[in-house]
Amino acid sequence: MTPADPTSYDLITLGRVGVDLYPQQADVPLAEVETFTKSLGGTATNVAVAAARHGMRTHIVTAVGDDPFGSYVRTALRTFGVDDSGVATVPGLLTPVVFCEIHPPDHFPLLFYRLPTAPDQHLTPQHLDPSVLGQARMLWITGGALATEPSRGTTLLAAGQRHHSADTVLDLDWRPAFWDNPQEAPAWYAKALEHATVAIGNQDEVHVAVGTRDPDRAADLLLERGVRLAVVKQGPAGVLARTPTEDIRIEPLPVHVVNGLGAGDAFGGALAAGLLAGRPLHEVIETANAAGALVAGRPACADDMPYPEEITELLHRHRTRPAGAPPLAVPPASRTRPGDDRSTRRTPRHLTEIRAADPERVRRAMNSRPRFDPARFGGPLFLLAADHPARGALAAGGNPTAMADRHDLLARCAEALARPGVDGFLGTADLIEDLTLLGALDGKLVLGSMNRGGLPGAAFELDDRFTGYDARGIQDAGLDGGKLLLRLDPQDSATATTLESAAHAVDSLNERGLLALVEPFASRRRDGRVRNELTADAQMWANNIAQGLGRTTARTWLKLPVVPEMERMMSSTTLPTLILGGEGGTDQDRLYATWAEALRIPQVRGLIVGRTLLYPPGDDIAEAVDTAVSLLAR
């Protein structure tokens, strides 16, 4: 253990490391699993990685074998920002491998390959540096390390070398398979509690430590053993945290569970970070609870530990979740910290992996997505639109190919959708499915874009064929409605085909009880390009044609541009209308003013804006969206 700067550590963890080989097929026994995914694991390791995601300077004391998996462990730790100088190599032993079965929501049996013994069970006092242990702000030890010698004595020695004013956390971490004689465990747990200031465990673990599964009684007994904070994780019953002066109870945060094995360690890393930051205990436990929920909704342990921004977002989604809504879908883990790199901060490479290895997950995510509350149609709406790429319309913000970068586009959409007051999204299937996998569309009004066949500049541009969603696809995907573009040019015969197709689409959506959002324009071809006539008279002509489509207009809404004489133009319809954002420009304040004026017209029920806010001047998406949302009278 020879760190370069021993005074720099916020957290040192001591204990288990391993290589997790988790199945890519759920609800099958281990013998029938076809493929596995490799990731980093082990309680002490996971907690170190989780704390590093919170910006903590972390160091681990553990051991690996002299084998390729040992090299993998060291590289992975460094990649995750954990100092690996305390990782020893034990000749003659192999780095542990762990298999599991995945049976959501609560059955994940483990199979440990740690025989005859694992390298981390051979940690000795020679692997410790007293000066490093004494100066670190927090030490995290585990019950699993107490199962056998010499790791047991080394763990107790490390805890005993700590100053009484610095925190030592005992993670009760009960693994009966590690013990030759499990009946000895309570006595050794008692020895470790003599040195601990914080104790954390689930109900099975506190039962081993203090003889009761009752959370309140267990917390009291842990406090009597001398810890200043006792945390009892209760699964579906939430979390209890108790000090001599505080009693904190946090309800569970319901998510769609994928693999619950790393949740407790994510909780631990967030707990350590919150305690070290000196935050109020209620905030610390609530944040830790959400961190655990995020990892429960993901397939791996260390590799899927969340960043604080992801935790904050999940808490926001939870707090705004309608009563009775299904569990939240969890976005796949980001491989870079949100904010570090726009192209990857919200768009992990796991999207491609999911589509390649488990395409059925797309359907499952769509089916389990929390839906929009129809009662909210009564108020003003704010929707984000991003269906332009499917027509090959990629220009935005002065960049002719801005929307071609799918990772960047998804990151921008996810950021905008996370802002308060954003009610929904309009897009094609590819974007809607990606954003659903990321959890960005939970509880949102989602409209599928239908006719994307009129490619800009093409000879057939006004033949706006239905190459996107159809009404059945919108219904099957659990969306709230469809949007269709209706460009009308009396001099182009393709207009007749588009009109007929649009009428059929309106009928099909209405038959299924779905909203039909029609976007009409009076269009003309000039110099070989189709141009929309943005005048009051031209738009009134187009509006009247659009609102006559189909056998009923009971669920038809219009999507209209801002034009001069806006109030006179809107006198042409009684249909609910969303104002589109337009092309935007450098004068954002003037644009907001035109939207605000339009929103005062009774038929106008909200805004549906895309490139103007996704690629705003100055590139501050949050500020642009927040300003636009503030225009709605709510």
C-alpha positions as CSV (number, residue, x, y, z in Angstrom):
1,M,0.0,0.0,0.0
2,T,2.1,2.9,-1.3
3,P,-0.1,5.8,-2.4
4,A,1.5,8.9,-3.8
5,D,-0.5,11.3,-1.6
6,P,-1.8,9.5,1.6
7,T,-3.5,12.7,2.8
8,S,-5.8,12.9,-0.2
9,Y,-8.3,10.1,0.4
10,D,-11.8,10.8,1.4
11,L,-12.7,7.1,1.6
12,I,-10.7,3.9,2.0
13,T,-12.6,0.6,1.5
14,L,-11.2,-2.7,2.7
15,G,-12.5,-6.0,1.5
16,R,-13.8,-8.0,-1.5
17,V,-13.2,-7.6,-5.2
18,G,-14.3,-9.9,-8.0
19,V,-15.2,-10.2,-11.6
20,D,-19.0,-10.4,-12.1
21,L,-20.2,-12.5,-15.0
22,Y,-23.9,-11.7,-15.1
23,P,-26.4,-13.3,-17.6
24,Q,-27.9,-11.4,-20.5
25,Q,-31.0,-13.6,-20.3
26,A,-33.4,-13.1,-17.4
27,D,-35.7,-15.6,-15.7
28,V,-33.7,-18.7,-16.7
29,P,-31.6,-20.9,-14.5
30,L,-27.8,-20.5,-14.7
31,A,-27.4,-23.8,-16.6
32,E,-29.5,-22.4,-19.5
33,V,-27.9,-19.0,-19.8
34,E,-26.4,-18.5,-23.2
35,T,-24.3,-15.3,-22.8
36,F,-22.8,-13.3,-20.0
37,T,-21.5,-9.7,-19.5
38,K,-18.3,-9.1,-17.6
39,S,-18.1,-6.2,-15.1
40,L,-16.4,-5.3,-11.9
41,G,-17.8,-6.3,-8.5
42,G,-17.4,-7.0,-4.8
43,T,-18.9,-5.0,-2.0
44,A,-15.8,-3.0,-1.0
45,T,-15.1,-2.4,-4.7
46,N,-18.6,-1.3,-5.6
47,V,-18.7,1.2,-2.7
48,A,-15.4,2.7,-3.7
49,V,-16.6,3.1,-7.3
50,A,-19.9,4.5,-6.2
51,A,-18.3,7.1,-3.9
52,A,-15.9,8.0,-6.7
53,R,-18.9,8.9,-8.9
54,H,-19.8,11.4,-6.2
55,G,-16.4,13.1,-6.6
56,M,-14.9,11.3,-3.5
57,R,-11.1,10.5,-3.6
58,T,-11.3,6.8,-3.0
59,H,-8.7,4.0,-2.4
60,I,-9.3,0.3,-2.0
61,V,-7.3,-2.3,0.0
62,T,-7.9,-5.7,-1.5
63,A,-6.1,-8.5,-3.4
64,V,-6.3,-10.3,-6.7
65,G,-4.6,-13.3,-8.3
66,D,-1.7,-13.2,-10.7
67,D,-3.9,-13.7,-13.7
68,P,-5.6,-11.8,-16.5
69,F,-8.6,-11.0,-14.4
70,G,-6.4,-9.4,-11.8
71,S,-5.1,-7.1,-14.5
72,Y,-8.7,-6.4,-15.6
73,V,-9.5,-5.4,-12.0
74,R,-6.7,-2.9,-11.7
75,T,-7.5,-1.3,-15.0
76,A,-11.2,-1.1,-14.3
77,L,-10.5,0.5,-10.9
78,R,-8.4,3.2,-12.5
79,T,-10.9,3.8,-15.2
80,F,-13.6,4.4,-12.5
81,G,-11.4,6.8,-10.6
82,V,-10.4,4.5,-7.7
83,D,-6.8,4.4,-6.6
84,D,-5.5,0.9,-7.0
85,S,-2.2,1.1,-5.3
86,G,-3.6,-0.9,-2.4
87,V,-4.4,-3.9,-4.6
88,A,-2.1,-6.7,-3.7
89,T,-1.3,-9.8,-5.8
90,V,-1.4,-13.2,-4.0
91,P,0.6,-15.8,-6.0
92,G,-1.1,-19.2,-6.4
93,L,-4.7,-17.9,-6.1
94,L,-7.1,-16.9,-8.8
95,T,-9.0,-13.6,-8.9
96,P,-12.6,-14.5,-7.9
97,V,-15.4,-14.8,-10.4
98,V,-19.1,-14.5,-9.5
99,F,-22.1,-15.7,-11.5
100,C,-25.7,-14.9,-10.8
101,E,-29.2,-15.6,-12.0
102,I,-31.5,-12.8,-12.7
103,H,-35.2,-13.2,-11.7
104,P,-36.6,-9.7,-11.2
105,P,-37.8,-8.2,-9.0
106,D,-36.2,-9.8,-6.0
107,H,-34.5,-13.2,-6.7
108,F,-30.8,-13.0,-7.7
109,P,-29.0,-16.1,-6.4
110,L,-25.2,-15.9,-6.5
111,L,-22.5,-18.5,-7.3
112,F,-19.1,-17.5,-5.9
113,Y,-15.9,-19.1,-7.4
114,R,-13.6,-18.3,-4.4
115,L,-12.3,-21.8,-3.6
116,P,-10.1,-22.9,-1.9
117,T,-9.9,-19.2,-0.8
118,A,-9.9,-15.9,-2.5
119,P,-6.9,-13.5,-2.6
120,D,-8.8,-10.8,-0.6
121,Q,-9.1,-13.3,2.3
122,H,-5.3,-13.3,2.5
123,L,-4.9,-9.6,3.3
124,T,-2.4,-9.3,6.2
125,P,-1.2,-6.3,8.4
126,Q,1.7,-5.9,5.9
127,H,-0.9,-4.7,3.4
128,L,-1.9,-1.8,5.7
129,D,-0.3,1.6,6.0
130,P,-1.2,3.0,9.4
131,S,-0.6,6.6,8.4
132,V,-2.9,6.3,5.4
133,L,-5.6,4.6,7.4
134,G,-5.4,7.2,10.1
135,Q,-5.5,10.2,7.8
136,A,-8.4,9.1,5.5
137,R,-11.6,10.8,6.3
138,M,-13.6,7.6,6.3
139,L,-12.8,3.8,6.4
140,W,-15.3,1.3,5.1
141,I,-15.0,-2.3,6.3
142,T,-17.2,-5.3,5.5
143,G,-18.7,-8.2,7.4
144,G,-17.6,-10.6,4.6
145,A,-13.9,-9.8,5.4
146,L,-14.5,-11.1,9.0
147,A,-15.3,-14.6,7.8
148,T,-11.8,-16.0,7.9
149,E,-8.2,-15.3,8.8
150,P,-6.0,-13.4,8.0
151,S,-8.5,-10.9,6.5
152,R,-10.5,-10.9,9.8
153,G,-7.6,-9.8,12.0
154,T,-6.4,-7.3,9.3
155,T,-9.8,-5.8,9.1
156,L,-10.1,-5.4,12.9
157,L,-6.6,-4.0,13.1
158,A,-7.3,-1.4,10.4
159,A,-10.5,-0.3,12.2
160,G,-8.6,-0.1,15.5
161,Q,-6.0,2.2,14.1
162,R,-8.6,4.9,13.4
163,H,-8.9,8.0,15.4
164,H,-12.2,8.1,17.3
165,S,-13.2,11.4,15.6
166,A,-13.1,9.9,12.1
167,D,-15.9,7.7,10.7
168,T,-15.4,3.9,10.4
169,V,-18.4,2.3,8.6
170,L,-19.2,-1.4,9.2
171,D,-21.1,-2.7,6.2
172,L,-22.6,-5.9,7.8
173,D,-22.4,-7.6,4.4
174,W,-23.6,-11.1,5.4
175,R,-22.4,-13.9,3.1
176,P,-22.9,-17.2,5.0
177,A,-21.1,-19.2,2.3
178,F,-17.8,-17.4,3.3
179,W,-18.0,-18.7,6.9
180,D,-16.7,-22.2,7.9
181,N,-18.9,-21.8,11.0
182,P,-21.6,-19.1,10.6
183,Q,-22.5,-19.4,14.3
184,E,-19.3,-17.5,15.0
185,A,-20.3,-14.5,13.0
186,P,-22.2,-12.6,15.8
187,A,-19.2,-12.5,18.1
188,W,-16.9,-11.2,15.3
189,Y,-19.5,-8.6,14.3
190,A,-19.6,-7.4,17.9
191,K,-15.8,-7.0,17.8
192,A,-16.0,-4.9,14.6
193,L,-18.8,-2.8,16.1
194,E,-16.5,-1.8,18.9
195,H,-14.5,0.2,16.3
196,A,-17.4,1.4,14.1
197,T,-19.1,4.8,14.1
198,V,-21.7,3.8,11.5
199,A,-23.4,0.5,10.9
200,I,-25.4,-0.4,7.8
201,G,-27.2,-3.6,6.8
202,N,-30.4,-5.2,5.6
203,Q,-32.8,-7.1,7.9
204,D,-31.0,-10.4,7.5
205,E,-27.6,-8.7,8.3
206,V,-28.8,-6.9,11.4
207,H,-30.3,-10.2,12.6
208,V,-26.8,-11.7,12.5
209,A,-25.2,-8.7,14.2
210,V,-27.7,-8.0,17.0
211,G,-30.2,-10.9,17.0
212,T,-33.3,-9.3,15.6
213,R,-34.9,-8.5,12.2
214,D,-37.1,-5.8,13.7
215,P,-35.7,-2.5,12.2
216,D,-36.5,-0.3,15.2
217,R,-35.1,-2.7,17.7
218,A,-32.1,-3.5,15.6
219,A,-31.3,0.2,15.2
220,D,-31.5,0.7,18.9
221,L,-29.2,-2.2,19.6
222,L,-26.7,-1.0,17.1
223,L,-26.7,2.4,18.8
224,E,-26.2,0.7,22.2
225,R,-23.1,-0.9,20.7
226,G,-21.6,2.6,20.3
227,V,-22.3,3.6,16.7
228,R,-23.5,7.2,16.1
229,L,-25.6,6.1,13.1
230,A,-27.5,2.9,12.4
231,V,-29.0,2.3,8.9
232,V,-31.4,-0.6,8.3
233,K,-32.4,-1.3,4.7
234,Q,-35.8,-2.9,4.5
235,G,-36.3,-3.5,0.8
236,P,-39.9,-2.8,-0.2
237,A,-40.5,-1.2,3.2
238,G,-37.9,1.5,2.6
239,V,-35.0,2.6,4.8
240,L,-34.6,3.4,8.5
241,A,-31.7,5.6,9.7
242,R,-31.4,6.4,13.4
243,T,-29.0,8.4,15.5
244,P,-29.4,9.3,19.2
245,T,-31.3,12.4,18.2
246,E,-32.8,11.7,14.7
247,D,-35.1,9.1,13.3
248,I,-35.3,9.1,9.5
249,R,-37.7,6.9,7.5
250,I,-37.6,6.9,3.7
251,E,-40.2,5.2,1.6
252,P,-39.0,3.0,-1.3
253,L,-38.5,4.6,-4.7
254,P,-40.3,2.3,-7.1
255,V,-38.4,1.4,-10.3
256,H,-38.6,-1.3,-12.9
257,V,-36.1,-3.7,-11.4
258,V,-33.5,-5.3,-13.6
259,N,-30.9,-6.6,-11.1
260,G,-30.9,-5.7,-7.5
261,L,-27.5,-7.0,-6.6
262,G,-25.5,-3.7,-6.6
263,A,-28.2,-1.5,-5.1
264,G,-27.0,-1.7,-1.5
265,D,-23.5,-0.8,-2.6
266,A,-24.7,2.2,-4.6
267,F,-26.6,3.2,-1.4
268,G,-23.4,2.9,0.5
269,G,-21.3,5.0,-1.8
270,A,-23.9,7.8,-1.8
271,L,-24.2,7.5,2.0
272,A,-20.4,7.9,2.4
273,A,-20.4,10.9,0.1
274,G,-23.3,12.6,1.9
275,L,-21.9,12.0,5.3
276,L,-18.5,13.3,4.3
277,A,-20.1,16.4,2.8
278,G,-21.9,17.1,6.0
279,R,-25.4,17.2,4.5
280,P,-28.6,16.9,6.5
281,L,-29.2,13.2,7.3
282,H,-32.6,13.1,5.7
283,E,-31.1,14.4,2.4
284,V,-28.3,11.9,2.7
285,I,-30.6,8.9,3.2
286,E,-33.0,10.0,0.5
287,T,-30.2,10.4,-2.0
288,A,-28.7,7.1,-1.1
289,N,-32.1,5.4,-1.5
290,A,-32.4,6.8,-5.0
291,A,-28.9,5.8,-5.9
292,G,-29.7,2.2,-4.9
293,A,-32.9,2.4,-7.0
294,L,-31.0,3.5,-10.0
295,V,-28.6,0.5,-9.8
296,A,-31.5,-1.9,-9.2
297,G,-32.8,-0.8,-12.6
298,R,-29.6,-1.7,-14.3
299,P,-27.8,-4.9,-15.1
300,A,-24.4,-4.5,-13.5
301,C,-22.8,-3.4,-10.2
302,A,-19.7,-1.2,-10.2
303,D,-20.0,-0.4,-13.9
304,D,-23.5,1.0,-13.4
305,M,-23.0,3.2,-10.4
306,P,-24.8,6.5,-10.8
307,Y,-23.5,10.1,-10.9
308,P,-25.2,12.7,-8.6
309,E,-26.9,14.3,-11.6
310,E,-28.6,11.0,-12.4
311,I,-29.8,10.6,-8.8
312,T,-31.2,14.2,-8.8
313,E,-33.1,13.5,-12.0
314,L,-34.6,10.3,-10.7
315,L,-35.7,12.0,-7.5
316,H,-37.4,14.7,-9.6
317,R,-39.1,12.1,-11.7
318,H,-40.2,10.3,-8.6
319,R,-41.6,13.5,-6.9
320,T,-43.6,14.4,-10.1
321,R,-44.8,10.9,-10.7
322,P,-48.6,10.7,-10.8
323,A,-50.3,8.8,-8.1
324,G,-50.8,5.2,-9.0
325,A,-48.3,5.3,-11.9
326,P,-46.2,2.2,-12.6
327,P,-42.6,1.9,-11.4
328,L,-40.1,4.3,-13.1
329,A,-37.9,3.0,-15.9
330,V,-34.2,3.5,-15.2
331,P,-32.0,4.9,-18.0
332,P,-28.8,2.8,-18.7
333,A,-25.7,4.1,-17.0
334,S,-23.7,6.9,-18.4
335,R,-20.1,6.0,-19.0
336,T,-19.0,9.6,-18.5
337,R,-20.1,12.2,-16.0
338,P,-23.1,14.2,-17.1
339,G,-21.8,17.6,-18.2
340,D,-18.3,16.4,-19.1
341,D,-19.1,15.6,-22.7
342,R,-22.3,16.5,-24.4
343,S,-22.1,13.6,-26.9
344,T,-22.1,10.9,-24.2
345,R,-23.4,12.5,-21.0
346,R,-26.9,11.1,-21.4
347,T,-26.5,8.6,-24.3
348,P,-24.6,5.6,-23.2
349,R,-23.2,3.1,-25.7
350,H,-25.5,0.6,-24.0
351,L,-28.3,1.7,-26.3
352,T,-26.6,-0.1,-29.2
353,E,-25.8,-3.1,-27.0
354,I,-29.4,-3.3,-25.9
355,R,-30.7,-3.1,-29.5
356,A,-28.2,-5.8,-30.6
357,A,-28.4,-8.2,-27.7
358,D,-31.9,-7.7,-26.3
359,P,-34.2,-6.0,-28.8
360,E,-37.2,-7.2,-26.9
361,R,-36.2,-4.8,-24.2
362,V,-37.4,-1.9,-26.4
363,R,-40.9,-3.3,-26.3
364,R,-40.7,-4.0,-22.6
365,A,-39.5,-0.4,-21.9
366,M,-42.3,1.0,-24.1
367,N,-45.0,-1.1,-22.3
368,S,-43.8,-0.2,-18.8
369,R,-43.3,3.5,-19.4
370,P,-45.4,5.6,-17.0
371,R,-48.1,7.4,-19.0
372,F,-49.2,11.0,-19.3
373,D,-52.2,12.0,-17.1
374,P,-55.1,12.8,-19.6
375,A,-56.4,15.3,-17.0
376,R,-53.5,17.6,-17.9
377,F,-55.0,18.2,-21.4
378,G,-57.1,20.8,-19.6
379,G,-54.1,23.1,-19.0
380,P,-51.5,24.6,-21.3
381,L,-49.0,22.2,-22.7
382,F,-45.4,22.4,-23.6
383,L,-43.9,19.8,-26.0
384,L,-40.5,19.2,-27.4
385,A,-40.4,18.3,-31.1
386,A,-37.5,16.4,-32.8
387,D,-38.9,14.6,-35.8
388,H,-36.9,16.6,-38.3
389,P,-34.0,14.1,-38.9
390,A,-36.4,11.5,-40.4
391,R,-37.0,13.8,-43.3
392,G,-33.3,14.5,-43.7
393,A,-33.8,18.0,-42.2
394,L,-30.6,18.2,-40.2
395,A,-29.7,21.9,-40.0
396,A,-30.0,23.8,-36.7
397,G,-28.3,26.6,-34.9
398,G,-26.4,27.6,-38.0
399,N,-24.9,24.1,-38.5
400,P,-26.2,22.3,-41.6
401,T,-25.7,18.9,-40.0
402,A,-26.3,19.6,-36.3
403,M,-29.0,17.0,-35.9
404,A,-27.1,14.3,-37.6
405,D,-25.1,13.5,-34.4
406,R,-27.6,11.1,-32.7
407,H,-25.8,11.0,-29.4
408,D,-25.7,14.7,-29.2
409,L,-29.3,15.0,-30.2
410,L,-30.4,12.5,-27.6
411,A,-28.4,14.3,-24.9
412,R,-30.0,17.6,-25.8
413,C,-33.5,16.1,-25.9
414,A,-33.0,14.4,-22.5
415,E,-31.7,17.6,-21.0
416,A,-34.7,19.6,-22.2
417,L,-37.2,16.9,-21.2
418,A,-35.8,16.9,-17.7
419,R,-36.7,20.6,-17.2
420,P,-39.7,21.4,-15.0
421,G,-42.8,22.1,-17.0
422,V,-42.0,20.1,-20.2
423,D,-45.0,18.0,-20.8
424,G,-44.2,15.9,-23.7
425,F,-42.3,14.9,-26.9
426,L,-42.9,14.6,-30.6
427,G,-40.7,12.3,-32.6
428,T,-40.2,9.2,-34.7
429,A,-39.9,5.7,-33.4
430,D,-36.1,5.7,-33.3
431,L,-35.9,8.7,-31.0
432,I,-38.9,7.8,-28.9
433,E,-37.5,4.3,-28.2
434,D,-34.0,5.6,-27.3
435,L,-35.5,8.2,-25.0
436,T,-37.8,5.7,-23.4
437,L,-34.8,3.4,-22.7
438,L,-33.1,6.3,-21.1
439,G,-36.1,7.0,-18.9
440,A,-36.6,10.5,-20.4
441,L,-40.2,10.0,-21.4
442,D,-41.7,8.7,-18.2
443,G,-45.0,10.4,-17.5
444,K,-44.8,12.5,-20.7
445,L,-47.3,13.1,-23.5
446,V,-45.7,11.4,-26.5
447,L,-46.8,11.9,-30.0
448,G,-45.5,9.8,-32.9
449,S,-44.6,11.5,-36.2
450,M,-46.3,9.8,-39.1
451,N,-45.6,11.1,-42.6
452,R,-41.9,11.8,-43.1
453,G,-41.5,10.8,-46.7
454,G,-41.4,14.3,-48.2
455,L,-37.6,14.8,-48.2
456,P,-36.5,18.4,-48.6
457,G,-35.3,19.3,-52.1
458,A,-36.6,16.0,-53.6
459,A,-38.8,16.0,-56.8
460,F,-41.4,14.2,-54.7
461,E,-41.2,16.5,-51.7
462,L,-44.9,17.3,-51.5
463,D,-45.7,13.6,-51.7
464,D,-45.6,13.4,-47.9
465,R,-46.0,9.6,-47.6
466,F,-46.6,7.9,-44.2
467,T,-43.1,6.4,-43.7
468,G,-43.1,6.8,-39.9
469,Y,-45.8,5.7,-37.4
470,D,-49.2,4.6,-38.4
471,A,-52.2,4.6,-36.1
472,R,-51.8,1.0,-35.1
473,G,-48.1,1.5,-34.3
474,I,-48.9,4.5,-32.2
475,Q,-51.5,2.5,-30.2
476,D,-49.2,-0.5,-29.8
477,A,-46.4,1.7,-28.6
478,G,-48.6,3.2,-25.9
479,L,-48.3,6.7,-27.3
480,D,-50.9,9.4,-26.9
481,G,-51.4,10.4,-30.5
482,G,-49.9,11.1,-33.9
483,K,-48.7,14.1,-35.8
484,L,-49.1,14.5,-39.6
485,L,-47.7,17.2,-41.9
486,L,-50.1,18.6,-44.5
487,R,-48.4,20.8,-47.1
488,L,-50.9,22.0,-49.7
489,D,-49.8,23.2,-53.2
490,P,-52.7,23.4,-55.8
491,Q,-50.1,23.2,-58.5
492,D,-48.6,19.9,-57.4
493,S,-50.7,16.7,-58.0
494,A,-49.0,15.0,-55.1
495,T,-51.1,17.2,-52.8
496,A,-54.1,15.0,-53.6
497,T,-52.4,11.9,-52.4
498,T,-51.2,13.6,-49.2
499,L,-54.7,14.9,-48.5
500,E,-56.3,11.5,-48.8
501,S,-53.7,9.8,-46.7
502,A,-54.0,12.5,-44.0
503,A,-57.8,12.0,-43.9
504,H,-57.3,8.2,-43.4
505,A,-54.8,8.9,-40.7
506,V,-57.1,11.2,-38.8
507,D,-59.9,8.6,-39.0
508,S,-57.6,5.8,-37.8
509,L,-56.3,7.8,-34.8
510,N,-59.9,8.9,-33.8
511,E,-61.1,5.3,-34.0
512,R,-58.4,4.4,-31.4
513,G,-59.1,7.3,-29.1
514,L,-55.8,9.0,-30.0
515,L,-55.0,12.6,-30.6
516,A,-54.5,13.7,-34.2
517,L,-52.2,16.7,-34.5
518,V,-52.3,18.2,-38.0
519,E,-49.7,20.6,-39.2
520,P,-51.0,22.4,-42.3
521,F,-49.2,24.8,-44.6
522,A,-50.0,26.6,-47.8
523,S,-46.9,25.7,-49.9
524,R,-45.4,26.8,-53.2
525,R,-42.4,25.6,-55.2
526,R,-40.0,28.4,-55.9
527,D,-36.7,28.0,-57.6
528,G,-37.0,24.3,-57.2
529,R,-37.6,24.4,-53.5
530,V,-40.9,24.1,-51.5
531,R,-41.6,27.3,-49.5
532,N,-44.4,27.7,-46.9
533,E,-46.6,30.9,-47.3
534,L,-46.4,32.3,-43.8
535,T,-49.2,34.9,-44.2
536,A,-52.5,35.1,-42.3
537,D,-54.6,34.6,-45.5
538,A,-52.5,31.6,-46.7
539,Q,-52.6,29.9,-43.3
540,M,-56.3,30.4,-42.9
541,W,-56.8,28.7,-46.3
542,A,-54.7,25.7,-45.1
543,N,-56.4,25.6,-41.7
544,N,-59.8,25.2,-43.2
545,I,-58.7,22.3,-45.4
546,A,-56.9,20.6,-42.5
547,Q,-59.8,20.8,-40.1
548,G,-62.1,19.3,-42.6
549,L,-60.2,16.0,-42.8
550,G,-61.8,12.8,-41.7
551,R,-65.2,11.6,-40.4
552,T,-64.8,13.4,-37.1
553,T,-62.6,16.1,-35.6
554,A,-63.3,15.2,-32.0
555,R,-59.7,14.5,-31.3
556,T,-58.0,16.7,-33.9
557,W,-55.6,19.5,-32.9
558,L,-53.7,21.8,-35.1
559,K,-50.0,22.7,-35.0
560,L,-49.6,26.2,-36.5
561,P,-46.8,28.7,-37.1
562,V,-46.7,32.3,-35.8
563,V,-47.7,34.6,-38.6
564,P,-48.5,38.3,-38.9
565,E,-52.0,39.1,-37.9
566,M,-52.0,36.1,-35.6
567,E,-55.3,36.7,-34.0
568,R,-57.1,37.1,-37.3
569,M,-55.4,33.9,-38.6
570,M,-56.6,32.0,-35.5
571,S,-60.2,33.1,-36.1
572,S,-60.3,30.5,-38.8
573,T,-60.5,27.6,-36.3
574,T,-62.1,26.3,-33.1
575,L,-59.7,23.4,-32.8
576,P,-57.2,23.3,-29.9
577,T,-53.9,24.6,-31.3
578,L,-50.2,24.2,-30.4
579,I,-47.8,26.9,-31.7
580,L,-44.7,25.6,-33.4
581,G,-41.3,27.2,-32.7
582,G,-40.2,28.1,-36.2
583,E,-36.7,28.3,-37.5
584,G,-35.4,30.5,-34.6
585,G,-32.5,32.9,-35.1
586,T,-30.2,35.1,-33.1
587,D,-33.0,37.4,-31.6
588,Q,-34.4,34.9,-29.1
589,D,-36.1,37.6,-27.0
590,R,-38.2,38.7,-30.0
591,L,-39.1,35.1,-30.7
592,Y,-40.3,34.6,-27.1
593,A,-42.4,37.8,-27.4
594,T,-44.2,36.5,-30.4
595,W,-44.9,33.2,-28.6
596,A,-46.2,35.1,-25.6
597,E,-48.5,37.1,-27.8
598,A,-49.9,34.0,-29.5
599,L,-50.5,32.2,-26.2
600,R,-53.0,34.9,-25.2
601,I,-55.4,33.7,-28.0
602,P,-58.0,31.3,-26.5
603,Q,-57.6,28.6,-29.1
604,V,-53.9,28.3,-28.5
605,R,-53.3,25.6,-25.9
606,G,-49.5,25.6,-25.7
607,L,-46.2,25.4,-27.5
608,I,-44.5,22.6,-29.5
609,V,-40.9,23.7,-30.1
610,G,-37.8,21.9,-31.4
611,R,-34.6,23.2,-32.9
612,T,-35.1,26.7,-31.5
613,L,-34.6,25.4,-28.0
614,L,-32.5,22.3,-28.6
615,Y,-29.8,24.4,-30.4
616,P,-30.3,27.9,-28.9
617,P,-27.9,30.9,-29.2
618,G,-25.3,30.4,-26.5
619,D,-26.2,26.7,-26.3
620,D,-27.8,27.0,-22.9
621,I,-30.6,24.5,-23.3
622,A,-31.9,24.7,-19.8
623,E,-32.2,28.5,-19.8
624,A,-33.9,28.5,-23.2
625,V,-36.4,25.8,-22.2
626,D,-37.1,27.4,-18.8
627,T,-37.8,30.8,-20.4
628,A,-40.2,29.2,-22.9
629,V,-42.0,27.3,-20.3
630,S,-42.4,30.5,-18.2
631,L,-44.6,32.0,-21.0
632,L,-47.4,29.5,-20.3
633,A,-50.1,30.7,-17.9
634,R,-50.1,28.0,-15.3
